[in-house]
Amino acid sequence: MTIGALSFLYPWVLLGLAALPVIWWLLRVTPPQPRRTRFPALALLLGLQQKEETSAHTPLWLLLLRMLILSLLVVAFAGPVLNRGEPVEGDGPLAFIVDNGWAPAAPWGAR
């Protein structure tokens, strides 16, 4: 699959983006886990006031951040490649930039 100069090695992975609305719905419906606290003696509970309250829904900013991260992961797993397979045009000199470290040494004959 090619979008302009950007192509994907595994375009079928992009179908994972279709799951984003389902994940959005699950995160909106499922409330956060309740906190566990030890049950003190009954005498200590008489004057106890709850200072923190947990919301019934995930905050919108956190939900949007999670969706953005998930969509970026799906696109990353699809293997984006820039300018794949475009032929080199022109008659002028061509410069190659090659890493000559130890990592590309083994398949150097194929290059």
N, C-alpha and C positions, 0 to 999 in steps of 0.2 A: 504494500500500500504506500502510495507516495502523495504527500501534500506539499506542493511546491518543491523546494530543495530538500525537504525532510522526508525520509522514508523510514519504514519500520521493518526490522528483521522478523518479528513475530507479531503481525498485525492482529491475529486472533485474540491476543491478550487484551487488546483495547476493548473487547466485549465486557471486560470487568468494569468499565465505566458505566455500563448499564445497571450494575448492582448498586450504584451510589444512592439512588432514591430509596431503595429498600433499607440500606444501612442508615440513611437519614431518618427514616421512619422508626427503625428499631431504637436508635439513640434518643429520639424524642419521646417515645412511648415508655421506655424502660427508665424508671427513676434510679437515682444513685443508691448504692448499697447503704443500709443503715449502719450506724456506728455501734459497736458493742462497748458497753461500760459495765464495770462490776457493780453489783447490787449491794450498796452499803446497808447498814442497819436502818431500821425504820425511823429511828429518832433523827437521823441525819437528813432524811427526806422531807421533813416538815417545812423547813424554810428554804428549800432549794429552788432556785429560779434558773430556768434554762436560758443561757446567754446566746447560744448559737442555734440558728435554725437552718436546716438543709432545705434547699429548694426541691420542688417536685420534678423539675425539668433541668436538663443540661443547659447552661447559658448559651446563647446564640453564638457568641464569639468563639467559644470552645468547639461548638458543633461545626462551625464553618472552617475552623482551623483543622479539625480532624478530617473533614471532607477534602480539603485542599491537599493535605498530606497523603491521603489515600489515593486521590486522583494522580498526584505526582508519582507515587509508587507504581501505579498501573501503567502509566506512560513510560516510566523507566524500565519496567520489566518487558515492555514491548520492543525494546532495543532500538531507539531512534538513531539514525545515521544521517549526517548532513552531506549532501551532494554525492549520493551513492550512484556509481555507474555513469557519471557524466563524462563524455570523452573530452580530452584536452584539445583545445583549439588553438591555432596560431602556428607561426613558423619560427618564433623567437626561441631563445634558450629557455630551458626548463630546469628549475631548481628543486631538488628533493631535500627534505629535512628528515634525517634518519637518526634514531636513537642507537648509538653504538655501544651500549652497556652490556652487561652480562646476560640480561634477560632475553634479548632478541638474538643472541649468538647462535643458539641451536638451529633455528630454521633459516639461517642466513643464506644458505644455498638456494632456497626456494624464492627468496626475494630477488 
